[in-house]
Amino acid sequence: MTTPLTFSKPKRPFNDPVSPPPSHPAFIPPPTTNNVNLSVPLDVILPGADARIAQAKAMVFHVVGDSGGIHGTQIQDGLATVMVKQIEDSRANHKPAEEPLFFYHLGDVVYFNGISRDYPVQFYEPYQNYDAPIFAIAGNHDGDTRTRSGDAPDNETTLFGFLQNFCAPSPHFIFKHRPTMTQPYVYWTLDTPLATLIGLYSNVDGQLDGQGAFEQQRWCAQQLKDAPIDRPLIVTVHHAPYSLDAVHGGYGDIGDAIDRAGKTAGRMPDLILSGHVHNYQRFTRKTTKKKKITYVVAGAGGYANTLHAMHKMGKDPATNKKIAGPFQTSRPDVKLEYCNDAEPGFLRINVTKKAIRCDYYTMDFNDNPLGIRDSFTITL
């Protein structure tokens, strides 16, 4: 009997947070690196940061991904306004322990192909009043060079725009309000007095390395092993290991790669932050009796500029009701704690020696701030 041809990936059960991998995942090799000196102390980028953190006994920063406003920057602008106000209010009230020191972008800075000419409109202008550093990891749209219907021809090599704006040899002004960043590479480590942030590059379809290669995998394991044991580990990667949305789902290759690195290093992250899915989800996963890892999807940073454009949570076919947290997934160790597929938003993270506190702030599609929708604490 002849097997019928199929032209789409297998449909996953609604309660499975990991999607089947594509048959032929796209992987575009990034520019080569020697994997030397891919770590940067925060104090180098932001002089005086270590002293400020020591005095405040806390480190606050913003996080969100998928902000590129190719369909219009109203939502991106609105979220940026709220983030700027948090900085200004902390200064006006003389509360340095509450002042966000930087913004960490989870990828897909510029749609659809990360071309350098789109950075002024989609990145620099929306954040022109954000006067703190903006760090980033690259997302699939930052590295993808494939032409889509309606795209202008892509005449730049993969990641060219991202490298030019985030990994410049020295800071310089491409746009008048903000200099370029000097991160060492598309995957890199930010060393701070209170946390180590290891940023990964998950390429176009959610892989760290091409077939038969292990360069980034080995680098990640070494970073986990070398990270100071007296502070928490935060891993950032664009493709989410877990997601219960109805479009993408989670990327098992990424979750497996982090697990392998953790096993090699003898240490797992405390928090894993991702984007790619245009909504907000928070999962907890039990790895041992005493260890839980928190996984957060925060990809509602502005690209989804209408309610329709948000990625909706999957539906139970038996009841036709959308998944809502808390929800036990089909994987016994993974539980969805909270989700929001109706409002754009961003994370404000506060790290102390005792805990990581995360607050998710949202707004509606008319630029009205709605305050904190989710709040959780990871005790260290």
Secondary structure as UniProt FT lines:
FT   TURN            14..15
FT   STRAND          18..19
FT   STRAND          39..41
FT   HELIX           42..45
FT   TURN            47..48
FT   HELIX           49..56
FT   STRAND          59..64
FT   TURN            70..71
FT   HELIX           74..92
FT   TURN            93..94
FT   HELIX           96..98
FT   STRAND          100..105
FT   TURN            111..113
FT   HELIX           116..118
FT   HELIX           120..124
FT   TURN            125..129
FT   STRAND          134..136
FT   HELIX           140..143
FT   TURN            149..150
FT   TURN            158..159
FT   HELIX           160..166
FT   STRAND          173..175
FT   TURN            176..177
FT   STRAND          178..179
FT   STRAND          188..191
FT   STRAND          196..199
FT   TURN            203..206
FT   TURN            211..212
FT   HELIX           215..226
FT   TURN            229..230
FT   STRAND          233..236
FT   STRAND          250..251
FT   HELIX           252..265
FT   STRAND          271..274
FT   STRAND          280..286
FT   STRAND          292..298
FT   TURN            307..309
FT   STRAND          315..316
FT   TURN            317..320
FT   STRAND          321..322
FT   STRAND          327..328
FT   TURN            332..333
FT   STRAND          334..340
FT   STRAND          345..351
FT   STRAND          355..363
FT   TURN            365..366
FT   STRAND          369..379
//
